[in-house]
Amino acid sequence: MNRFLSALAVTITLACQPAMAQSWDTSHWTASWGAAPAGPPPDASLHAFNNQTLRLIVQSSVGGNRVRIRLSNELGSTPLRIGAARIGLRAQGSDLAPGTDRALTFGGRAGVTIPAGAPALSDPVELNLAPLAQVAVSLYLPGAVQAATVHVQARQTGYVSSSGDHTASASLPVQRTIAAWPFLTALEVDGMQGAIVVLGDADRRWTDVLARLLQARRDAAARLAVIDRGVKGNRLLGDDPANPLAGRSALARFERDVLATSGVRQLVLMIGIEDIGHSSAANPVTLEELVAGYRQLIARARAARIAVTGGTLAPFEGAALYSIEKEALRQAVNAWIRSSGEFDAVFDADRVLRDPANPSRLLPAYDSGDHLHPNDRGNQALGEAMPLLNTR
């Protein structure tokens, strides 16, 4: 009996000791680029591949000496097989810069099968990556694949090869181009920089302007990564059943697109205009419902020690979804964002973009033409006006 009790005591002592499973890895991973996946797309927007190689181009926001990627099959209904994957710096078009091509592995294997509903991280690989570098990620899809998980507003040309595994080809035999990012959702670097995640209802790419401005700062500690998790048409409170490419609501995708972002320190929340614009007369969204949604995201971010900047909603008079009643709600939401004191900072995008002579409209010089989304000049103004919290 004494021997039994002694053995039991040893077992309990060992079981209560802290787990050391992570002791081998002292990396501090930070996302350098990212996109929010959506889908599955309707048939008219579906990208299909068969025994082909994708070469997807992204731009880093911060640099490092080791990199890895995150792939996603989170919106797929069948397993996704990746036969091979590589990463390198882009020279031009689909061509790789000499000497930069690296093979990627997954758990030590050259390929990976990602279950439906799941993401996958590659193993780290040595690559000297500078801030604001053009990076090429090559994925070989050995079978017939439909891109159920995709970010469709890439605003970046991607390349699809002729048949075969061309991941190691310095110059890809291009069959066609695409303007989307299938499966690829993050590029991460080994570094201590930390990241700002922008969660919103549009992929405006003013975040590229912000990334360049941060890299120009003298204070190296303030050069945070900027990760754009915006999705065109996205809503705060609920999904758009008619448009799966608008993504899950911000409340639903928060864990995936914010908390799962490596190194996230700050959140910029710019969402709500699509909820207002699509609000029906029979069941209108209310200020109280929108405030409750914002408070949920603030609370969930604070629980993870993430500072939150609230972005006001830009004018949209002239847009197809505009009405006087919706404008009154937009003004009420903005008044709450500015005065509630519930955010760590406020980004007054409304003041940046509005026409002083007609505050319910975008400044004509910043209007993309749909009276809802800013053009390149408007994006430049947004990036330059973004307030930055203390990052230390």
C-alpha positions as CSV (number, residue, x, y, z in Angstrom):
1,M,0.0,0.0,0.0
2,N,2.8,2.4,0.9
3,R,4.5,1.7,-2.5
4,F,1.2,2.4,-4.2
5,L,0.7,5.7,-2.4
6,S,4.2,6.7,-3.2
7,A,3.8,6.0,-6.8
8,L,0.5,7.9,-6.8
9,A,2.1,10.9,-5.2
10,V,4.8,11.0,-7.8
11,T,2.2,10.7,-10.6
12,I,0.1,13.6,-9.1
13,T,3.2,15.8,-8.7
14,L,4.3,15.3,-12.3
15,A,0.8,15.9,-13.6
16,C,0.6,19.2,-11.8
17,Q,3.9,20.5,-13.2
18,P,3.5,23.2,-15.9
19,A,3.4,21.8,-19.5
20,M,6.6,22.3,-21.5
21,A,5.3,21.6,-24.9
22,Q,6.3,25.1,-26.2
23,S,9.7,25.2,-24.7
24,W,11.4,24.3,-28.0
25,D,10.0,27.4,-29.8
26,T,11.0,30.9,-28.6
27,S,9.6,32.6,-31.7
28,H,7.5,35.7,-31.4
29,W,5.3,35.6,-34.5
30,T,3.6,38.7,-36.0
31,A,1.4,38.8,-39.0
32,S,2.9,40.9,-41.7
33,W,0.0,40.6,-44.2
34,G,-3.4,39.2,-44.0
35,A,-6.8,39.0,-45.6
36,A,-10.3,38.0,-44.4
37,P,-11.7,34.9,-46.1
38,A,-15.3,34.6,-47.2
39,G,-17.5,32.2,-49.2
40,P,-18.4,29.8,-50.5
41,P,-18.9,31.9,-53.6
42,P,-21.9,31.6,-55.9
43,D,-21.3,29.7,-59.1
44,A,-20.8,32.8,-61.2
45,S,-17.8,33.9,-58.9
46,L,-16.3,30.5,-58.2
47,H,-12.7,29.9,-59.1
48,A,-12.0,26.3,-60.1
49,F,-8.5,24.7,-60.6
50,N,-7.4,21.3,-61.7
51,N,-3.8,20.1,-61.4
52,Q,-2.5,23.7,-61.4
53,T,-0.2,26.0,-59.5
54,L,-1.3,29.3,-58.0
55,R,1.2,32.1,-57.5
56,L,-0.4,34.6,-55.2
57,I,1.2,38.0,-54.6
58,V,1.1,39.9,-51.3
59,Q,2.9,42.8,-49.7
60,S,4.6,42.5,-46.3
61,S,4.1,45.4,-43.9
62,V,6.9,44.5,-41.5
63,G,10.0,42.3,-42.2
64,G,11.8,39.5,-40.5
65,N,14.3,36.7,-41.1
66,R,11.9,33.7,-40.8
67,V,8.4,33.5,-42.4
68,R,5.4,31.1,-42.5
69,I,2.0,31.2,-44.1
70,R,-1.5,30.5,-43.0
71,L,-3.9,28.7,-45.4
72,S,-7.6,28.3,-44.9
73,N,-10.3,25.8,-45.8
74,E,-12.5,27.3,-43.1
75,L,-15.4,27.8,-45.5
76,G,-14.9,24.6,-47.5
77,S,-17.1,21.5,-47.2
78,T,-14.5,19.0,-48.4
79,P,-10.8,18.5,-47.5
80,L,-8.4,20.8,-49.4
81,R,-5.2,19.1,-50.6
82,I,-2.1,21.2,-51.1
83,G,0.5,19.1,-53.0
84,A,3.4,21.5,-52.6
85,A,4.0,25.1,-51.4
86,R,6.8,27.6,-51.8
87,I,7.6,31.2,-50.9
88,G,9.9,33.8,-52.4
89,L,10.3,37.4,-53.3
90,R,8.7,38.6,-56.5
91,A,10.8,40.2,-59.2
92,Q,8.1,41.2,-61.6
93,G,4.8,39.7,-62.8
94,S,4.8,36.1,-61.7
95,D,8.6,35.8,-61.8
96,L,10.6,35.1,-58.6
97,A,13.7,37.1,-57.6
98,P,16.8,34.8,-58.0
99,G,18.0,33.1,-54.8
100,T,14.9,33.8,-52.8
101,D,12.7,30.7,-53.5
102,R,12.1,28.5,-50.4
103,A,10.1,25.3,-50.0
104,L,7.4,25.3,-47.4
105,T,6.5,22.3,-45.3
106,F,3.6,21.4,-43.0
107,G,4.7,19.3,-40.0
108,G,7.8,18.4,-41.9
109,R,5.8,17.2,-45.0
110,A,5.9,18.7,-48.4
111,G,2.1,18.9,-48.7
112,V,-0.9,19.1,-46.4
113,T,-4.6,18.1,-46.5
114,I,-6.6,20.7,-44.7
115,P,-9.9,19.4,-43.3
116,A,-13.1,21.2,-44.1
117,G,-13.6,24.1,-41.7
118,A,-10.0,24.3,-40.6
119,P,-6.9,26.4,-41.2
120,A,-3.3,25.3,-41.5
121,L,0.1,26.9,-40.6
122,S,3.2,26.1,-42.5
123,D,6.5,25.4,-40.8
124,P,8.8,28.4,-40.5
125,V,11.5,28.9,-43.2
126,E,14.5,31.2,-43.3
127,L,13.9,34.1,-45.7
128,N,15.3,37.7,-45.3
129,L,12.1,39.6,-45.8
130,A,12.2,43.4,-45.8
131,P,9.2,45.6,-44.9
132,L,6.9,46.5,-47.8
133,A,8.3,43.6,-49.9
134,Q,6.4,41.9,-52.7
135,V,6.1,38.2,-51.8
136,A,5.1,35.4,-54.0
137,V,3.4,32.3,-52.5
138,S,3.0,29.3,-54.8
139,L,0.5,26.5,-54.1
140,Y,0.2,23.4,-56.1
141,L,-3.3,21.9,-56.3
142,P,-2.9,18.3,-57.6
143,G,-6.6,17.6,-58.0
144,A,-9.8,19.3,-59.0
145,V,-10.4,22.1,-56.5
146,Q,-13.0,24.8,-56.1
147,A,-12.0,27.9,-54.1
148,A,-14.7,27.8,-51.4
149,T,-12.6,29.9,-49.1
150,V,-11.4,33.1,-50.8
151,H,-10.9,36.9,-50.5
152,V,-12.3,38.2,-53.7
153,Q,-11.3,41.9,-53.5
154,A,-7.6,41.3,-53.7
155,R,-6.9,44.3,-55.9
156,Q,-3.7,42.4,-56.8
157,T,-3.1,40.2,-59.8
158,G,-2.6,36.5,-59.0
159,Y,-1.4,33.8,-61.5
160,V,-2.7,30.4,-62.4
161,S,-0.4,28.0,-64.3
162,S,-0.9,25.5,-67.0
163,S,-1.1,21.9,-65.8
164,G,1.4,20.6,-63.3
165,D,3.5,21.5,-60.2
166,H,5.3,24.7,-61.1
167,T,5.9,25.9,-57.5
168,A,9.7,25.8,-58.0
169,S,9.6,27.5,-61.4
170,A,11.3,30.9,-61.4
171,S,9.0,31.9,-64.2
172,L,5.5,30.5,-64.0
173,P,3.8,29.2,-67.2
174,V,0.8,31.4,-66.8
175,Q,-2.5,30.1,-68.2
176,R,-4.7,32.9,-66.7
177,T,-4.7,35.6,-64.0
178,I,-7.1,36.2,-61.1
179,A,-7.9,39.1,-58.9
180,A,-8.5,37.2,-55.7
181,W,-6.6,35.4,-52.9
182,P,-7.9,31.8,-52.7
183,F,-6.9,29.9,-49.5
184,L,-4.1,32.2,-48.4
185,T,-5.0,34.3,-45.3
186,A,-1.8,35.3,-43.6
187,L,1.9,35.9,-44.0
188,E,3.8,35.9,-40.6
189,V,7.3,36.8,-39.6
190,D,9.3,36.0,-36.6
191,G,9.6,39.3,-34.8
192,M,8.5,41.4,-31.9
193,Q,6.8,44.2,-33.8
194,G,3.1,43.5,-33.1
195,A,0.2,44.2,-35.4
196,I,-2.7,46.5,-35.9
197,V,-5.8,44.7,-37.3
198,V,-8.4,46.8,-39.3
199,L,-11.8,45.1,-39.1
200,G,-14.3,46.7,-41.4
201,D,-17.0,46.6,-44.1
202,A,-14.7,47.5,-47.0
203,D,-11.3,46.5,-48.3
204,R,-10.3,50.1,-49.0
205,R,-6.5,49.5,-48.9
206,W,-5.9,52.8,-47.1
207,T,-4.1,50.4,-44.8
208,D,-1.3,50.2,-47.3
209,V,-0.8,54.0,-46.9
210,L,-0.7,53.5,-43.1
211,A,1.8,50.7,-43.4
212,R,4.2,52.9,-45.4
213,L,3.8,55.7,-42.9
214,L,4.6,53.4,-40.0
215,Q,7.7,52.1,-41.7
216,A,8.9,55.7,-42.2
217,R,8.8,56.4,-38.5
218,R,12.1,56.9,-36.6
219,D,10.9,55.0,-33.6
220,A,11.4,51.3,-34.5
221,A,9.0,50.2,-31.7
222,A,6.2,52.0,-33.4
223,R,6.6,50.2,-36.8
224,L,3.7,47.9,-36.3
225,A,2.4,45.6,-39.0
226,V,-1.0,46.6,-40.5
227,I,-3.4,43.7,-41.3
228,D,-6.4,44.5,-43.4
229,R,-9.3,42.2,-42.4
230,G,-11.9,44.3,-44.3
231,V,-14.5,42.7,-46.5
232,K,-16.6,44.6,-48.9
233,G,-20.2,44.6,-47.9
234,N,-19.5,43.2,-44.4
235,R,-21.9,43.8,-41.5
236,L,-21.5,44.1,-37.8
237,L,-24.6,42.3,-36.6
238,G,-25.5,39.6,-39.1
239,D,-24.6,37.9,-42.4
240,D,-25.9,39.0,-45.8
241,P,-27.7,35.8,-47.0
242,A,-27.7,37.1,-50.6
243,N,-24.0,37.7,-50.6
244,P,-21.7,35.1,-49.1
245,L,-18.6,37.0,-50.4
246,A,-19.4,39.8,-47.9
247,G,-18.2,37.4,-45.2
248,R,-19.6,36.4,-41.8
249,S,-20.6,39.3,-39.6
250,A,-17.9,41.0,-37.5
251,L,-19.4,39.4,-34.4
252,A,-19.1,36.0,-36.0
253,R,-15.6,36.3,-37.5
254,F,-13.9,38.2,-34.7
255,E,-12.0,35.2,-33.2
256,R,-10.8,34.1,-36.6
257,D,-9.9,37.4,-38.1
258,V,-8.7,39.4,-35.0
259,L,-7.8,37.1,-32.1
260,A,-6.1,34.5,-34.3
261,T,-3.9,37.2,-35.9
262,S,-0.4,36.6,-34.5
263,G,1.0,39.6,-32.6
264,V,-2.2,41.7,-32.6
265,R,-2.0,44.6,-30.2
266,Q,-4.5,47.1,-31.6
267,L,-7.9,46.8,-33.4
268,V,-9.3,49.5,-35.6
269,L,-13.1,49.0,-35.9
270,M,-14.7,50.6,-38.9
271,I,-18.0,48.9,-39.6
272,G,-21.7,49.5,-39.5
273,I,-22.6,51.4,-42.6
274,E,-23.7,48.2,-44.4
275,D,-26.0,47.3,-41.5
276,I,-27.6,50.8,-41.8
277,G,-27.7,50.8,-45.6
278,H,-29.4,47.4,-45.8
279,S,-31.8,48.0,-42.9
280,S,-35.4,47.4,-43.9
281,A,-38.4,49.6,-43.2
282,A,-40.2,46.6,-41.8
283,N,-37.4,45.7,-39.4
284,P,-35.0,48.6,-39.1
285,V,-31.7,48.3,-37.3
286,T,-31.5,50.5,-34.2
287,L,-28.8,52.6,-32.5
288,E,-29.2,50.3,-29.4
289,E,-28.5,47.2,-31.5
290,L,-25.4,48.7,-33.2
291,V,-24.0,50.0,-29.8
292,A,-24.6,46.5,-28.3
293,G,-22.6,45.0,-31.2
294,Y,-19.7,47.5,-30.8
295,R,-19.6,46.8,-27.0
296,Q,-19.4,43.1,-27.6
297,L,-16.3,43.6,-29.9
298,I,-14.7,46.1,-27.4
299,A,-15.2,43.6,-24.5
300,R,-13.8,40.7,-26.5
301,A,-10.8,42.7,-27.6
302,R,-10.1,44.0,-24.1
303,A,-10.2,40.5,-22.7
304,A,-7.3,39.7,-25.0
305,R,-5.5,43.0,-24.0
306,I,-6.1,44.6,-27.4
307,A,-6.6,48.3,-27.6
308,V,-9.6,49.4,-29.7
309,T,-9.9,52.4,-32.0
310,G,-13.4,53.3,-33.1
311,G,-13.9,54.6,-36.6
312,T,-16.8,56.9,-37.5
313,L,-19.0,56.0,-40.5
314,A,-18.3,58.0,-43.6
315,P,-21.1,59.9,-45.5
316,F,-23.1,58.0,-48.1
317,E,-25.8,60.4,-49.5
318,G,-26.2,59.6,-53.2
319,A,-25.5,55.9,-52.7
320,A,-28.3,53.5,-53.7
321,L,-28.9,52.5,-50.1
322,Y,-29.2,56.1,-48.8
323,S,-32.3,57.5,-47.0
324,I,-32.9,60.4,-44.7
325,E,-33.8,58.0,-41.9
326,K,-30.6,56.0,-42.4
327,E,-28.5,59.2,-42.4
328,A,-30.0,60.2,-39.0
329,L,-29.0,56.8,-37.7
330,R,-25.4,57.2,-39.1
331,Q,-25.2,60.6,-37.3
332,A,-26.4,59.0,-34.1
333,V,-23.8,56.2,-34.4
334,N,-21.0,58.7,-35.0
335,A,-22.1,60.8,-32.1
336,W,-21.9,57.7,-29.8
337,I,-18.5,56.7,-31.2
338,R,-17.1,60.2,-30.6
339,S,-18.6,60.8,-27.2
340,S,-19.1,57.5,-25.4
341,G,-15.6,57.2,-24.1
342,E,-15.7,53.4,-24.6
343,F,-12.9,53.3,-27.2
344,D,-9.3,53.8,-26.5
345,A,-9.1,56.2,-29.4
346,V,-11.4,57.5,-32.1
347,F,-10.6,57.7,-35.8
348,D,-12.9,60.3,-37.3
349,A,-13.1,59.0,-40.9
350,D,-16.4,60.9,-41.3
351,R,-14.5,64.3,-40.9
352,V,-11.7,63.2,-43.1
353,L,-13.9,62.2,-46.0
354,R,-17.0,64.4,-45.9
355,D,-17.7,67.4,-48.0
356,P,-17.7,70.5,-45.6
357,A,-20.3,72.1,-47.8
358,N,-22.6,69.0,-47.7
359,P,-21.6,66.9,-44.7
360,S,-23.9,64.0,-45.6
361,R,-21.9,63.4,-48.9
362,L,-18.3,62.4,-49.6
363,L,-16.0,65.2,-50.7
364,P,-16.2,64.9,-54.5
365,A,-12.4,64.7,-54.8
366,Y,-12.6,61.6,-52.6
367,D,-15.6,59.9,-54.1
368,S,-15.0,56.7,-56.1
369,G,-18.2,57.3,-58.0
370,D,-20.6,55.2,-56.0
371,H,-20.9,57.9,-53.3
372,L,-20.1,55.2,-50.6
373,H,-16.4,54.2,-51.1
374,P,-13.5,56.5,-51.3
375,N,-11.1,56.6,-54.3
376,D,-7.3,56.5,-54.1
377,R,-7.1,60.2,-52.9
378,G,-9.7,59.4,-50.2
379,N,-7.7,56.3,-49.2
380,Q,-4.5,58.4,-49.0
381,A,-6.3,60.9,-46.8
382,L,-7.6,58.1,-44.5
383,G,-4.2,56.5,-44.1
384,E,-2.5,59.8,-43.3
385,A,-5.2,60.8,-40.7
386,M,-5.2,57.5,-38.7
387,P,-4.4,58.2,-35.0
388,L,-1.8,55.9,-33.5
389,L,-2.0,54.7,-29.9
390,N,1.1,54.3,-27.7
391,T,2.6,51.0,-28.9
392,R,5.1,50.5,-26.1
